[in-house]
Amino acid sequence: MARPLRIEYPGAFYHVTSRGIERRSIFHSDTDLKRFLSYIASAHERYGALIHGYCLMDNHYHLLLETPLGNLSKILHHINGAYTTYFNIRHNRVGPLFQGRYKAILVERDTYGQELSRYIHLNPVRAGLVARPEDYPWSSYRYYVVEQILPEWLSADFILRYFGTSTMEAKAAYRRFVEKIIDVPLDNPLGCVVASTFLGSNGFIQSVKERYLDKEVLDLRNIPALRQIVRKPTLEEVKDAVESGIAQNVSYYKSVCIYVSQYYAGAMLNEIGQYYGMKGSAVSQANRRFKDKLQKNKTLQKIVEEVADRLRVLIVET
């Protein structure tokens, strides 16, 4: 099953969304909404999560989230997991509440932070729930422009500092920034997302790739986003990587090449088959047999891991 690309590091900045299963409501009352915010507060206390903006809608939510400790998955597991348990007990239901995995976009904060905060705060207006964003009680907007005392876990200062040196000046300028496009079509900043993962300049994406992508498990087959931001190894390069560890006359040499080509280099079955003079179905069967053998043979496991390491270096340095 395809998985999203998750890149976590200290100080990472994300736009996070999660929707109710089958787009059903995830909030049935003010009590539910308040309880969800309480889990955001406990995520701050336990995991250091910082929220720069939020909006809770009927069947989904938006968070502009920073992870000082580089622990996004723990934060979202806590928030979504705890709230699902609460919601199921309160409303006498069972099963998942949210539709699949949460969606987290890694953001270049200085370039897109302001636009994303405006996009989040205008959600209730665009949905026709209120005429003015300050009239919606379940977003962070009122803390940006009206309220003086903020929750400990909400960090509005990061965005507001772009709009003025004094708090009063910044709040007034931010209000003008948001109200300027209330009655005009919204240019969604998320339309610029790259590989369903990044929102930022090419320099930002390259920097993250070089510094943090080598910590990812190299899985071009099951993480489609990887194929869009890294160069896929050629079958010849896979073969060279295998030859660096084992000789061509070893009985399992070809099996390792074929297996790695599919599961680590993301090559298609027909592509592999054409290269090795086989049908795609034969490649699939061969890899199924080799996978069974691999689970029982630690020597083979070590060889495959070493080949994957060589390919990982090749990809992240390109």
Phi, psi and omega per residue, in radians:
M1 nan 2.319 -3.124
A2 -1.085 2.407 3.127
R3 -2.061 2.628 3.064
P4 -1.279 2.709 3.071
L5 -1.413 2.132 3.117
R6 -1.968 2.053 3.064
I7 -2.059 2.071 -3.093
E8 -2.111 2.376 3.051
Y9 -2.796 2.740 -3.113
P10 -1.034 2.273 3.126
G11 1.505 0.084 3.126
A12 -1.147 2.600 -3.029
F13 -2.173 2.180 -3.018
Y14 -2.269 2.643 2.812
H15 -1.793 2.067 -3.057
V16 -2.015 2.344 3.028
T17 -2.324 2.641 3.033
S18 -2.607 2.356 -3.070
R19 -1.986 2.686 3.069
G20 -1.166 2.576 3.125
I21 -1.037 2.345 -3.077
E22 0.972 0.483 3.127
R23 1.057 0.454 3.109
R24 -1.340 2.826 3.125
S25 -1.128 2.420 3.054
I26 -1.921 -0.058 3.084
F27 -2.287 2.068 -3.123
H28 -1.819 -0.181 -3.077
S29 -2.809 2.949 3.057
D30 -1.076 -0.568 3.111
T31 -1.062 -0.723 3.100
D32 -1.099 -0.782 -3.112
L33 -1.099 -0.733 3.115
K34 -1.150 -0.659 3.135
R35 -1.159 -0.688 3.105
F36 -1.059 -0.756 3.117
L37 -1.119 -0.536 3.105
S38 -1.159 -0.540 3.104
Y39 -1.323 -0.517 3.002
I40 -1.122 -0.733 3.118
A41 -1.076 -0.755 -3.131
S42 -1.248 -0.487 3.045
A43 -1.163 -0.597 3.058
H44 -1.153 -0.779 -3.104
E45 -1.179 -0.743 -3.047
R46 -1.474 -0.666 -2.970
Y47 -2.127 0.072 3.075
G48 1.307 0.282 -3.127
A49 -1.071 2.383 3.038
L50 -2.036 2.260 3.133
I51 -1.852 2.149 3.122
H52 -1.712 -0.169 3.083
G53 -3.119 2.647 3.109
Y54 -2.693 2.774 3.011
C55 -2.687 2.145 3.123
L56 -1.796 2.004 3.124
M57 -1.789 -3.098 -3.067
D58 -1.093 -0.841 -3.031
N59 -2.077 0.217 3.083
H60 -2.833 3.008 3.063
Y61 -2.459 2.789 3.062
H62 -2.150 2.404 3.014
L63 -2.305 2.368 2.935
L64 -1.796 1.813 -2.819
L65 -2.138 2.380 3.051
E66 -2.022 2.475 -3.123
T67 -2.078 1.547 3.136
P68 -1.002 -0.468 -3.103
L69 -1.767 0.058 3.118
G70 1.145 0.726 -3.004
N71 -2.283 0.873 -3.101
L72 -0.950 -0.817 -3.057
S73 -1.081 -0.680 3.112
K74 -1.142 -0.699 -3.126
I75 -1.108 -0.847 -3.093
L76 -1.267 -0.574 3.070
H77 -1.084 -0.710 3.122
H78 -1.154 -0.889 -3.070
I79 -1.107 -0.965 -3.084
N80 -1.194 -0.680 -3.116
G81 -1.187 -0.829 -3.132
A82 -1.135 -0.697 -3.125
Y83 -1.204 -0.666 3.108
T84 -1.061 -0.782 3.120
T85 -1.048 -0.835 3.112
Y86 -1.031 -0.861 -3.046
F87 -1.098 -0.741 -3.128
N88 -1.132 -0.694 3.111
I89 -1.196 -0.812 -3.079
R90 -1.128 -0.639 -3.035
H91 -1.887 0.259 3.009
N92 0.939 0.966 3.120
R93 -2.341 2.965 3.099
V94 -2.340 2.847 3.064
G95 1.654 3.112 -3.120
P96 -1.153 2.560 3.101
L97 -1.744 -0.618 -3.063
F98 -1.738 2.619 -3.106
Q99 -1.398 1.728 3.087
G100 1.093 -2.633 -3.114
R101 -1.400 2.620 3.036
Y102 -1.130 2.739 3.118
K103 -1.858 2.161 -3.110
A104 -2.197 2.057 3.105
I105 -1.774 2.166 3.108
L106 -1.371 2.162 -2.932
V107 -2.004 2.400 2.932
E108 -1.378 1.760 -2.887
R109 -1.072 -0.746 -3.068
D110 -1.206 -0.429 -3.115
T111 -1.559 -0.669 -3.003
Y112 -2.093 -0.093 -3.086
G113 -0.999 -0.788 -3.111
Q114 -1.137 -0.816 -3.115
E115 -1.115 -0.699 3.137
L116 -1.154 -0.695 3.124
S117 -1.100 -0.697 3.104
R118 -1.157 -0.742 3.109
Y119 -1.031 -0.788 3.140
I120 -1.110 -0.787 -3.068
H121 -1.233 -0.386 3.134
L122 -1.584 -0.024 3.129
N123 -0.932 -0.842 -3.133
P124 -1.120 -0.560 3.115
V125 -1.224 -0.811 -3.131
R126 -1.115 -0.495 3.128
A127 -1.462 -0.047 3.116
G128 1.346 0.322 -3.123
L129 -1.436 -0.564 3.124
V130 -2.515 2.831 3.101
A131 -1.525 -0.531 -3.117
R132 -2.212 2.461 -3.088
P133 -1.081 -0.517 3.140
E134 -1.228 -0.227 3.122
D135 -1.450 -0.157 -3.128
Y136 -1.630 2.091 -3.009
P137 -1.411 -0.153 -3.005
W138 -1.958 0.641 2.996
S139 -2.370 2.971 -3.116
S140 -1.465 -0.002 -3.019
Y141 -1.034 -0.732 -3.083
R142 -1.086 -0.505 3.098
Y143 -1.286 -0.404 3.100
Y144 -1.344 -0.561 -2.974
V145 -2.171 -0.278 -3.045
V146 -2.191 -1.091 -3.002
E147 -1.127 2.499 3.140
Q148 -1.630 -0.567 -3.099
I149 -1.844 2.104 -3.106
L150 -1.758 2.666 2.980
P151 -1.042 2.634 -3.102
E152 -1.033 -0.544 -3.056
W153 -1.483 -0.129 -3.112
L154 -1.712 2.209 -3.091
S155 -2.032 1.357 -3.135
A156 -1.306 -0.362 -3.054
D157 -1.057 -0.557 -3.096
F158 -1.045 -0.785 3.134
I159 -1.330 -0.746 -3.053
L160 -1.121 -0.467 -3.096
R161 -1.127 -0.338 3.083
Y162 -1.291 -0.223 -2.989
F163 -1.944 -0.005 3.095
G164 2.856 2.822 -3.121
T165 -1.509 -0.518 3.084
S166 -1.752 2.685 -3.109
T167 -1.058 -0.786 -3.112
M168 -1.106 -0.773 3.132
E169 -1.105 -0.768 -3.107
A170 -1.148 -0.733 -3.136
K171 -1.119 -0.731 3.135
A172 -1.134 -0.742 -3.131
A173 -1.192 -0.660 3.123
Y174 -1.158 -0.693 3.089
R175 -1.029 -0.773 3.122
R176 -1.099 -0.691 3.127
F177 -1.029 -0.752 -3.124
V178 -1.316 -0.815 -3.058
E179 -1.179 -0.381 -3.110
K180 -1.020 -0.494 -3.070
I181 -2.072 0.309 3.129
I182 -1.049 -0.706 -3.041
D183 -1.804 0.277 3.122
V184 -2.166 2.754 3.128
P185 -0.996 2.390 -3.090
L186 -1.504 2.219 3.047
D187 -1.515 1.745 -3.037
N188 -1.175 2.023 -3.136
P189 -1.126 -0.383 -3.139
L190 -1.246 -0.152 3.060
G191 -1.204 -0.202 -3.134
C192 -1.737 0.161 -3.111
V193 -1.143 2.389 3.138
V194 -1.854 2.263 3.080
A195 0.971 0.560 3.130
S196 0.990 0.350 -2.977
T197 -2.384 -0.650 -2.984
F198 -2.048 2.462 2.958
L199 -2.249 1.748 -3.083
G200 3.017 -3.115 -3.115
S201 -1.277 2.909 3.075
N202 -1.063 -0.622 3.119
G203 -1.130 -0.694 3.107
F204 -1.114 -0.819 -3.122
I205 -1.095 -0.751 -3.139
Q206 -1.126 -0.692 3.135
S207 -1.107 -0.786 3.120
V208 -1.119 -0.734 3.135
K209 -1.030 -0.801 -3.085
E210 -1.227 -0.641 -3.024
R211 -1.536 -0.526 -2.965
Y212 -2.218 -0.305 -3.054
L213 -1.226 -0.426 3.122
D214 -1.195 -0.167 3.077
K215 -1.516 -0.161 3.127
E216 -1.411 2.581 2.970
V217 -1.203 2.217 -3.111
L218 -1.256 1.788 -3.056
D219 -2.482 1.310 -3.093
L220 -1.186 -0.392 -3.091
R221 -1.325 -0.758 -3.033
N222 -1.752 -0.118 3.062
I223 -2.113 1.513 -3.037
P224 -0.981 -0.586 -3.101
A225 -1.043 -0.540 3.133
L226 -1.055 -0.643 -3.082
R227 -1.158 -0.347 -3.106
Q228 -1.567 -0.276 -3.070
I229 -2.082 -0.101 3.071
V230 -2.220 2.773 3.093
R231 -1.437 2.161 3.130
K232 -1.235 2.304 3.118
P233 -1.093 2.530 3.035
T234 -1.329 2.829 3.109
L235 -1.139 -0.506 3.079
E236 -1.179 -0.689 3.114
E237 -1.190 -0.629 3.055
V238 -1.061 -0.810 -3.139
K239 -1.041 -0.749 3.118
D240 -1.106 -0.691 -3.140
A241 -1.137 -0.651 3.100
V242 -1.199 -0.750 -3.112
E243 -1.117 -0.418 3.116
S244 -1.178 -0.327 -3.110
G245 -1.975 -0.534 -3.125
I246 -2.422 2.663 -3.111
A247 -1.404 2.725 -3.109
Q248 -1.137 -0.429 -3.094
N249 -1.480 -0.015 3.071
V250 -1.245 2.439 -3.002
S251 -1.019 -0.609 -3.072
Y252 -1.700 0.179 -3.121
Y253 -0.971 -0.927 -3.093
K254 -1.138 -0.654 3.134
S255 -1.086 -0.721 3.109
V256 -1.123 -0.775 3.132
C257 -0.996 -0.848 -3.084
I258 -1.156 -0.744 -3.114
Y259 -1.128 -0.839 -3.124
V260 -1.131 -0.647 -3.138
S261 -1.029 -0.688 -3.125
Q262 -1.428 -0.885 -2.935
Y263 -1.534 -0.316 -3.127
Y264 -2.095 -0.460 3.133
A265 -1.795 -0.114 3.048
G266 1.273 0.345 3.133
A267 -1.289 2.607 3.134
M268 -1.392 2.718 -3.092
L269 -1.020 -0.796 -3.124
N270 -1.147 -0.618 3.113
E271 -1.121 -0.778 3.117
I272 -1.145 -0.772 -3.129
G273 -1.046 -0.750 3.134
Q274 -1.101 -0.680 -3.106
Y275 -1.187 -0.654 -3.070
Y276 -1.819 0.182 3.083
G277 1.213 0.729 -3.121
M278 -2.328 2.890 2.987
K279 -1.462 2.699 3.133
G280 -1.022 -0.657 3.135
S281 -1.152 -0.591 3.118
A282 -1.199 -0.635 3.077
V283 -1.081 -0.784 3.140
S284 -1.060 -0.766 3.142
Q285 -1.163 -0.719 -3.137
A286 -1.101 -0.733 -3.134
N287 -1.219 -0.548 3.095
R288 -1.163 -0.738 3.117
R289 -1.162 -0.724 -3.124
F290 -1.171 -0.631 3.119
K291 -1.084 -0.707 3.089
D292 -1.105 -0.748 3.125
K293 -1.145 -0.668 -3.099
L294 -1.087 -0.671 -3.107
Q295 -1.126 -0.378 -3.075
K296 -1.852 -0.091 -3.004
N297 -2.176 1.836 -3.096
K298 -1.188 -0.504 3.097
T299 -1.120 -0.797 3.094
L300 -1.115 -0.696 3.118
Q301 -1.022 -0.753 3.136
K302 -1.132 -0.698 3.128
I303 -1.101 -0.819 -3.138
V304 -1.096 -0.728 3.122
E305 -1.090 -0.699 3.133
E306 -1.160 -0.697 3.094
V307 -1.117 -0.758 3.133
A308 -1.067 -0.670 3.104
D309 -1.090 -0.727 3.126
R310 -1.110 -0.713 3.129
L311 -1.212 -0.618 3.140
R312 -1.079 -0.793 3.100
V313 -1.067 -0.743 3.137
L314 -1.052 -0.765 -3.042
I315 -1.278 -0.864 -3.026
V316 -1.266 -0.295 3.129
E317 -1.617 -0.078 -3.101
T318 -1.544 nan nan
